[in-house]
Amino acid sequence: MRVLVLADDLTGAGDTVVSFARSGWLSLLSLSGGWRHEPEEDAVAVTLDSRRDPRAERVTARAVGDLDPELLYVKIDSTVRGRVAEQVRGAVAGRRRSRPAAYAVLCPAYPAMGRTVEDGHVLVHGAPVHHGAAGEDPVTPVTESDLRVLVPGAVLVDGEDLTAAIREAGERGEVVVVDARDQADLDRIAAAVAEIGPDAVPVGSAGLAVALARVWRTSEPSRPSRVEVPADSRSLVLVSSLHPVAREQVAELKARAEQLGVDLLVTDPARIDGAAEQRARDLGAEAAAALSGGEGLPAYGLLVLVGGDGAAQTLLALGATGIRVVDAPVEGVPLGTLVGGTHDGLPVATKAGGFGDPHTLTQLIGAVRGAQGARS
């Protein structure tokens, strides 16, 4: 393992490590606990399930310090949901066990999904992040868009010589914030991080990972296997996310479910009583039962998981230890195969609830299935 991606939830781990897969790195999404061995893959993403965890700082520090990877990327939510400050502090503390001068370089921008950082503020399609769906999240609502408020002590830098500006600010504090309005800005940040070396700990979303995957690669790209979906199988789509974008995607997919050979399992949006983990467990158990099949039940050749909580619980119920990530047929939606458990080798795609537009799930099924058409 050369690169370790530490993420606060499963879908975030997937949509980040897929950038390394697309740049030719052998890539694995490892489930909680699966990182305690030395994997053969070049890039490994670990989900710490820390988005709601009050121990996020300690858990992150321990993972970083114990593993001490050659290259480290800390993945946070692109709309800064969860315990961002704790993740950042934990990552720096863990890295300082081996690199006493380490500091964080923070930029959660993902321009391809409409997320930018401007004057230190996180914007979604040009509006402050806390004014949108993230501000109404039923589990981890966002109340502020300024990264310097969300992460106390963080300082904003800019300038033509970005490397020098980051290095100078990092010598004075723990967290350096950098703006990014487009992918070119993220490319500049990645180049600066690579030039500075391991003392600079990049913290961001899937957007910055795209650039880092390119600048960190030092060898010829590998050629991972293609994911093959049986032509006579159906697709099972599990949606645990309550995000409005996910609900729009479900509505469109439902209208074409039979044509595309899709069965849907969806969390009831009325169940927002705070029992998020129980909802996810129930849905995961239901998905595992459906995949187990039986007389008269359909055979599934593709599993699609929308929302990190339900995805994690489904994979736990299946006994999987990870996902070998290969590609992203649709932006922000990684595709791979299950590793371990009762359905080893099953093709699986994961998607964060808020990613995409109303057509994303329909496009995903079409892209994976290609010209195979509807399923019986």
C-alpha positions as CSV (number, residue, x, y, z in Angstrom):
1,M,0.0,0.0,0.0
2,R,1.4,3.4,-1.0
3,V,-1.7,5.6,-0.5
4,L,-4.1,5.5,2.4
5,V,-7.5,7.2,2.0
6,L,-9.2,7.7,5.4
7,A,-12.9,8.5,5.0
8,D,-15.7,9.2,7.4
9,D,-18.3,7.1,5.6
10,L,-18.4,4.3,3.0
11,T,-19.6,6.0,0.0
12,G,-17.1,8.8,0.5
13,A,-14.3,6.2,0.7
14,G,-15.5,4.7,-2.6
15,D,-16.0,7.9,-4.6
16,T,-12.5,9.0,-3.6
17,V,-10.5,5.8,-4.1
18,V,-12.0,5.4,-7.6
19,S,-10.0,8.4,-8.7
20,F,-6.9,6.3,-8.0
21,A,-8.4,3.3,-9.9
22,R,-9.1,5.5,-12.9
23,S,-5.5,6.7,-12.9
24,G,-4.2,3.2,-13.0
25,W,-3.7,2.3,-9.3
26,L,-4.8,-1.1,-8.0
27,S,-7.5,0.1,-5.6
28,L,-9.4,-1.3,-2.7
29,L,-12.2,0.0,-0.5
30,S,-11.6,-1.7,2.9
31,L,-14.3,-2.0,5.4
32,S,-13.8,-1.0,9.1
33,G,-11.2,-3.3,10.7
34,G,-10.0,-4.6,7.3
35,W,-7.1,-2.2,7.3
36,R,-5.2,-4.0,10.1
37,H,-3.4,-6.1,7.5
38,E,-1.0,-5.1,4.7
39,P,-3.1,-5.2,1.5
40,E,-1.6,-5.9,-1.9
41,E,-3.3,-2.9,-3.6
42,D,-1.5,0.4,-4.2
43,A,-4.3,2.6,-3.0
44,V,-6.5,1.6,-0.1
45,A,-9.5,3.5,1.2
46,V,-10.7,2.9,4.8
47,T,-14.0,4.0,6.2
48,L,-13.8,4.9,9.8
49,D,-17.6,5.5,10.1
50,S,-16.8,8.6,12.1
51,R,-19.2,11.2,10.6
52,R,-21.4,11.1,13.7
53,D,-18.9,9.6,16.1
54,P,-17.9,11.9,19.1
55,R,-14.6,9.9,19.1
56,A,-13.7,11.0,15.5
57,E,-10.6,12.8,16.5
58,R,-9.2,9.9,18.5
59,V,-10.2,7.3,16.0
60,T,-8.6,9.2,13.1
61,A,-5.4,9.9,15.0
62,R,-5.0,6.3,15.9
63,A,-5.6,5.1,12.3
64,V,-3.1,7.5,10.9
65,G,-0.5,7.0,13.5
66,D,-0.7,3.2,13.5
67,L,-0.6,2.8,9.8
68,D,1.8,5.6,9.0
69,P,1.3,5.4,5.2
70,E,3.8,6.7,2.7
71,L,1.0,8.9,1.3
72,L,-2.1,10.0,3.2
73,Y,-5.4,11.5,2.0
74,V,-8.1,12.4,4.5
75,K,-11.5,12.4,2.9
76,I,-14.2,14.6,4.3
77,D,-17.7,15.3,3.1
78,S,-17.8,17.8,0.2
79,T,-20.6,19.7,2.0
80,V,-18.7,19.5,5.3
81,R,-21.3,17.4,7.1
82,G,-20.0,15.5,10.1
83,R,-17.1,16.2,12.5
84,V,-14.8,17.9,10.1
85,A,-12.7,19.7,12.7
86,E,-12.2,16.5,14.7
87,Q,-11.1,14.6,11.6
88,V,-8.6,17.3,10.7
89,R,-7.1,17.6,14.2
90,G,-6.9,13.8,14.5
91,A,-5.2,13.4,11.1
92,V,-2.6,16.0,12.0
93,A,-2.0,14.5,15.5
94,G,-1.6,11.0,14.0
95,R,0.8,12.2,11.3
96,R,2.9,14.1,13.8
97,R,3.8,10.8,15.5
98,S,6.2,10.3,12.5
99,R,6.3,13.8,11.0
100,P,6.5,16.3,13.9
101,A,6.1,19.3,11.5
102,A,2.9,17.9,9.8
103,Y,-0.1,20.2,9.1
104,A,-3.3,19.9,7.1
105,V,-4.1,21.4,3.7
106,L,-7.9,21.7,3.6
107,C,-10.0,22.0,0.4
108,P,-13.3,20.1,0.2
109,A,-14.1,21.5,-3.3
110,Y,-15.6,19.1,-5.9
111,P,-16.3,21.4,-8.9
112,A,-17.7,18.5,-11.0
113,M,-20.5,18.2,-8.4
114,G,-21.0,22.0,-8.0
115,R,-19.0,22.2,-4.8
116,T,-16.4,25.0,-4.6
117,V,-14.4,26.8,-2.0
118,E,-14.3,30.6,-2.4
119,D,-12.8,33.0,0.1
120,G,-12.7,30.1,2.5
121,H,-16.4,29.4,2.2
122,V,-17.9,26.2,1.0
123,L,-20.5,26.8,-1.8
124,V,-22.9,24.4,-3.5
125,H,-23.8,25.7,-7.0
126,G,-22.8,29.2,-5.8
127,A,-24.8,29.3,-2.6
128,P,-23.4,28.9,1.0
129,V,-23.5,25.2,1.9
130,H,-25.6,25.7,5.0
131,H,-28.4,27.4,3.1
132,G,-29.0,24.2,1.1
133,A,-29.8,20.5,1.7
134,A,-26.8,20.0,3.9
135,G,-28.2,22.6,6.3
136,E,-31.3,20.5,6.7
137,D,-29.6,17.2,7.0
138,P,-31.6,15.2,9.6
139,V,-28.5,13.6,11.1
140,T,-25.5,16.0,10.7
141,P,-26.9,19.5,9.7
142,V,-24.3,22.1,8.6
143,T,-24.7,25.5,10.3
144,E,-21.8,27.4,8.7
145,S,-20.0,27.7,5.4
146,D,-16.7,29.4,6.5
147,L,-14.0,26.7,6.9
148,R,-12.2,29.0,9.3
149,V,-15.2,28.9,11.6
150,L,-15.8,25.2,11.1
151,V,-12.1,24.4,11.8
152,P,-11.0,26.9,14.5
153,G,-7.4,28.2,13.9
154,A,-7.5,27.5,10.2
155,V,-5.9,30.1,7.9
156,L,-6.7,30.9,4.3
157,V,-3.8,31.3,1.8
158,D,-3.5,32.2,-1.9
159,G,-1.0,33.6,-4.2
160,E,1.0,32.9,-7.3
161,D,3.5,30.7,-5.5
162,L,1.0,28.5,-3.8
163,T,3.6,26.0,-2.6
164,A,5.5,28.7,-0.7
165,A,2.3,30.2,0.7
166,I,1.1,26.8,2.0
167,R,4.5,25.9,3.4
168,E,4.8,29.3,5.2
169,A,1.3,29.1,6.7
170,G,1.8,25.4,7.7
171,E,4.9,26.3,9.7
172,R,2.8,28.6,11.8
173,G,-0.3,26.4,12.4
174,E,-2.1,23.1,12.0
175,V,-4.6,23.9,9.2
176,V,-4.2,25.7,5.9
177,V,-7.3,26.4,3.8
178,V,-7.0,26.9,0.0
179,D,-9.7,28.1,-2.4
180,A,-10.7,26.1,-5.5
181,R,-13.3,27.1,-8.1
182,D,-12.4,24.5,-10.7
183,Q,-10.3,21.4,-11.4
184,A,-7.4,23.6,-12.4
185,D,-7.3,25.1,-8.9
186,L,-7.3,21.6,-7.4
187,D,-4.5,20.6,-9.8
188,R,-2.4,23.5,-8.4
189,I,-3.1,22.4,-4.8
190,A,-2.2,18.8,-5.6
191,A,1.1,19.9,-7.2
192,A,1.9,22.0,-4.1
193,V,1.2,19.1,-1.8
194,A,3.3,16.7,-3.8
195,E,6.2,19.2,-3.9
196,I,6.0,19.8,-0.1
197,G,5.9,16.1,0.7
198,P,4.5,14.1,3.6
199,D,4.5,17.1,6.0
200,A,1.5,18.4,4.0
201,V,-1.6,16.3,4.8
202,P,-4.3,16.9,2.2
203,V,-7.8,17.0,3.5
204,G,-10.7,17.2,1.0
205,S,-13.4,15.4,-1.0
206,A,-13.3,13.3,-4.1
207,G,-12.4,16.4,-6.1
208,L,-8.9,16.8,-4.8
209,A,-8.3,13.1,-5.0
210,V,-8.6,13.3,-8.8
211,A,-5.6,15.6,-9.0
212,L,-3.6,13.7,-6.3
213,A,-4.0,10.4,-8.1
214,R,-2.2,11.9,-11.1
215,V,0.6,13.7,-9.3
216,W,1.4,10.9,-6.9
217,R,1.7,8.1,-9.5
218,T,5.3,7.2,-10.1
219,S,4.9,4.0,-12.3
220,E,3.0,2.8,-15.3
221,P,-0.7,2.4,-14.7
222,S,-2.0,-1.1,-14.0
223,R,-4.9,-2.5,-16.0
224,P,-7.6,-3.7,-13.6
225,S,-10.1,-6.3,-14.7
226,R,-13.4,-5.2,-16.2
227,V,-16.6,-5.7,-14.2
228,E,-18.9,-8.2,-15.9
229,V,-22.6,-8.2,-15.1
230,P,-24.5,-11.4,-16.2
231,A,-26.9,-10.6,-19.1
232,D,-29.8,-12.5,-17.6
233,S,-29.7,-10.9,-14.1
234,R,-31.5,-8.1,-12.5
235,S,-30.1,-5.1,-10.5
236,L,-30.9,-4.5,-6.8
237,V,-30.8,-0.8,-5.8
238,L,-30.8,0.0,-2.1
239,V,-31.3,3.7,-1.1
240,S,-30.8,4.6,2.6
241,S,-30.1,8.3,2.0
242,L,-32.8,10.8,2.8
243,H,-31.1,13.5,0.7
244,P,-33.6,15.3,-1.7
245,V,-31.3,14.5,-4.7
246,A,-31.4,10.8,-3.9
247,R,-35.2,10.9,-3.7
248,E,-35.4,12.6,-7.1
249,Q,-33.2,9.8,-8.5
250,V,-35.4,7.1,-7.0
251,A,-38.5,8.7,-8.5
252,E,-37.0,8.6,-12.0
253,L,-35.6,5.1,-11.6
254,K,-39.0,3.8,-10.3
255,A,-40.7,4.9,-13.5
256,R,-38.3,2.8,-15.6
257,A,-37.6,0.0,-13.2
258,E,-39.2,-2.8,-15.2
259,Q,-37.6,-1.7,-18.4
260,L,-34.2,-1.6,-16.8
261,G,-34.6,-4.8,-14.8
262,V,-34.3,-3.0,-11.4
263,D,-35.7,-3.8,-7.9
264,L,-35.7,-1.0,-5.3
265,L,-35.3,-1.1,-1.5
266,V,-35.8,2.4,-0.2
267,T,-35.8,3.9,3.4
268,D,-39.1,5.3,4.4
269,P,-38.5,9.1,4.5
270,A,-41.1,9.4,7.3
271,R,-38.8,7.5,9.6
272,I,-36.6,10.4,10.8
273,D,-37.0,9.8,14.5
274,G,-33.2,9.8,15.1
275,A,-32.8,6.0,14.7
276,A,-30.6,6.3,11.7
277,E,-28.4,3.3,12.5
278,Q,-31.4,1.1,13.1
279,R,-33.0,2.2,9.8
280,A,-29.7,1.3,8.0
281,R,-29.5,-2.1,9.8
282,D,-33.0,-3.0,8.8
283,L,-32.5,-2.0,5.2
284,G,-29.1,-3.8,5.1
285,A,-30.7,-7.0,6.4
286,E,-33.5,-6.7,3.9
287,A,-31.0,-6.3,1.0
288,A,-29.0,-9.3,2.2
289,A,-32.1,-11.5,2.3
290,A,-33.0,-10.4,-1.2
291,L,-29.6,-11.2,-2.5
292,S,-29.6,-14.6,-0.9
293,G,-32.4,-15.5,-3.3
294,G,-34.4,-18.7,-3.3
295,E,-37.0,-20.4,-5.3
296,G,-39.0,-18.0,-7.3
297,L,-36.8,-15.0,-6.4
298,P,-34.7,-13.1,-9.0
299,A,-31.0,-13.5,-9.5
300,Y,-29.1,-10.3,-9.0
301,G,-26.0,-9.5,-11.0
302,L,-25.5,-5.9,-9.8
303,L,-25.9,-4.3,-6.4
304,V,-26.2,-0.5,-6.1
305,L,-25.9,1.2,-2.7
306,V,-27.0,4.8,-2.3
307,G,-26.1,6.4,1.1
308,G,-23.2,5.5,3.3
309,D,-25.1,4.1,6.4
310,G,-27.2,1.6,4.4
311,A,-24.2,0.6,2.2
312,A,-22.1,-0.2,5.3
313,Q,-24.8,-2.2,6.9
314,T,-25.5,-4.2,3.7
315,L,-21.9,-5.1,3.3
316,L,-21.7,-6.1,6.9
317,A,-24.7,-8.3,6.6
318,L,-23.1,-9.9,3.5
319,G,-19.8,-10.6,5.4
320,A,-17.8,-8.6,2.8
321,T,-14.4,-7.2,3.8
322,G,-14.2,-4.7,1.0
323,I,-14.8,-3.7,-2.6
324,R,-12.1,-3.9,-5.3
325,V,-12.8,-0.7,-7.1
326,V,-12.3,-0.5,-10.9
327,D,-14.0,2.5,-12.5
328,A,-16.7,5.1,-12.2
329,P,-19.3,4.6,-15.1
330,V,-20.9,7.9,-13.9
331,E,-19.1,10.8,-12.2
332,G,-18.9,10.2,-8.5
333,V,-20.2,6.6,-8.6
334,P,-17.5,3.9,-8.2
335,L,-18.0,0.4,-9.5
336,G,-16.2,-2.7,-8.4
337,T,-16.6,-6.2,-7.0
338,L,-17.2,-7.4,-3.5
339,V,-14.3,-9.0,-1.6
340,G,-15.1,-11.8,0.8
341,G,-18.4,-12.9,2.3
342,T,-21.3,-14.8,0.9
343,H,-21.3,-12.9,-2.4
344,D,-17.6,-12.6,-3.2
345,G,-17.1,-11.1,-6.7
346,L,-20.6,-9.6,-7.0
347,P,-20.5,-6.3,-9.0
348,V,-21.4,-3.4,-6.7
349,A,-21.7,0.4,-7.2
350,T,-21.9,2.9,-4.4
351,K,-23.1,6.5,-4.4
352,A,-23.4,9.3,-1.9
353,G,-27.0,10.4,-1.5
354,G,-26.4,14.0,-2.6
355,F,-24.3,13.3,-5.7
356,G,-25.6,13.8,-9.2
357,D,-28.8,14.9,-10.8
358,P,-32.3,13.2,-11.1
359,H,-30.9,11.1,-14.0
360,T,-27.8,9.7,-12.3
361,L,-29.2,6.3,-11.1
362,T,-30.9,5.6,-14.5
363,Q,-27.7,6.6,-16.3
364,L,-25.7,4.3,-14.0
365,I,-27.8,1.3,-14.7
366,G,-27.6,2.0,-18.4
367,A,-23.9,2.5,-18.4
368,V,-23.1,-0.7,-16.5
369,R,-25.6,-2.7,-18.5
370,G,-24.5,-1.2,-21.8
371,A,-26.7,-2.4,-24.6
372,Q,-28.0,-5.4,-22.7
373,G,-31.4,-3.7,-22.3
374,A,-34.1,-4.7,-19.9
375,R,-33.9,-7.7,-17.7
376,S,-36.6,-10.3,-17.0
